Amino acid sequence: MLTLYSAAQANKEFKNILYAEVNERKLLLDLYLPANANPYLIVWVHGGAWRSGSKDSPPMGLLSGGYALASVDYRLSTEAPFPALIHDIKASIRFLRANAKKYGYRRDKIIIWGSSAGGHLAAEVGTTNGDAELEGNVGNNPDQSSAVQVILDFYGPTNFVTILDQSTPHGLSVRAPALELLLGKPVEKVPELARKASPVFQIDPSDPPLFIMHGDQDYQVPVNQSLELQAEYQKNNLKVQLEIVHGAGHSDGAYYEPAYLSKVTAFLSDALK
């Protein structure tokens, strides 16, 4: 199996770069660069039910394919509810675009990638390019665009209106309290906010290409969530590819094996033309 969490494939790395500060909370990112010059940049968004996790363990497998990787921290739902997480991630993209020449990667086509809650955040950021409400005012690069040109969503929730009804008892026990913390109130109490936080309701014909991967044995985030996202993309005649990983559960290592990452790189090669 592919080594996921090693920086051995990075030619250069820069740790704990300050990309913004909010109320004395420092927002940091780690940057890993391949040996090749002027690579495309992937922004990695970690998972953890929106309330845990960190930038410290990104998947490194695409570095060997010549992609740069920025792993970003953001305020967790225990610190600030939605849309603070989105504001932070968009600020990191503006920072990265502003500093592309300094570090040596391309600024024109940025990829966002996340898994689980990070997959949700990646899809939400990617489908809200130019949304003033979700842009926020975090960071010092308001002149830069936070738009991304490709989305990679690994088993992320996409529709907070339907996810609880789709969930197993285990999924409910995890998801309901996590969503309440994310949104500030139970989903049923804030239906409009739940829709605003759901990528399936943000899609329009201007959205970037989307690659989705999800296991059919995921008892934490139902695979129907990815099917819904795919369907909305198809309705809008947008480029989308959904890979169902048979037998895989939530956060399964199979998603990051070479056979599946090769599907990601093939999609990226086509989407970034």
HELIX and SHEET records of a PDB file:
HELIX    1   1 ALA A    7  GLN A    9  5                                   3    
HELIX    2   2 GLY A   61  GLY A   65  5                                   5    
HELIX    3   3 ALA A   84  ALA A   98  1                                  15    
HELIX    4   4 ALA A  100  TYR A  103  1                                   4    
HELIX    5   5 ALA A  117  GLY A  126  1                                  10    
HELIX    6   6 ALA A  132  GLU A  135  1                                   4    
HELIX    7   7 ILE A  163  GLN A  166  1                                   4    
HELIX    8   8 PRO A  169  LEU A  183  1                                  15    
HELIX    9   9 VAL A  187  LYS A  189  5                                   3    
HELIX   10  10 PRO A  191  LYS A  196  1                                   6    
HELIX   11  11 PRO A  199  PHE A  201  5                                   3    
HELIX   12  12 ASN A  224  LYS A  235  1                                  12    
HELIX   13  13 GLY A  253  TYR A  256  5                                   4    
HELIX   14  14 PRO A  258  ALA A  271  1                                  14    
SHEET    1   A 8 LYS A  12  VAL A  22  0                                        
SHEET    2   A 8 ARG A  25  LEU A  33 -1                                        
SHEET    3   A 8 ALA A  68  VAL A  72 -1                                        
SHEET    4   A 8 LEU A  41  VAL A  45  1                                        
SHEET    5   A 8 ILE A 110  SER A 115  1                                        
SHEET    6   A 8 VAL A 150  PHE A 154  1                                        
SHEET    7   A 8 LEU A 210  GLY A 215  1                                        
SHEET    8   A 8 VAL A 240  VAL A 245  1                                        
END                                                                             
